[in-house]
Amino acid sequence: MADAFWLALALIFVIEGLLPMINPAAWRRVFEQALQLNDAQLRLVGIGSVLCGLLLIWVLG
């Protein structure tokens, strides 16, 4: 189980690194836009991300 956790964490790092590696200007724009969001909007994005992840875990598990 611990191996799966570390593998998933490593995959997150790989995926997170793809956009700044391929298109740093777009990555910068994404963060500039994120800075314009208020706390409620950021929480909504976070909740959506968590729910999508849980759904994928449920479907694939």
Residue, then its C-alpha position, 0 to 999 in steps of 0.5 A: m500500500a505504501d508503494a502505491f502511495w509513493l508511486a502516485l505522489a511521483l506521478i503527481f510530480v511528473i504531471e505537475g511538471l509537464l506544463p511548465m516544461i512544455n509551455p512556461a508562458a501558459w503556466r505563468r498565465v494560469f497562476e496569474q489567473a489563479l491569483q485573481l480568484n477569491d477564496a471561495q472560488l479557489r475552494l470550489v476548484g479544490i473541492g472539484s479536484v478532490l471530487c474528481g480524484l475520489l471519483l477516479i479512485w472509485v471507478l478504477g478501484 
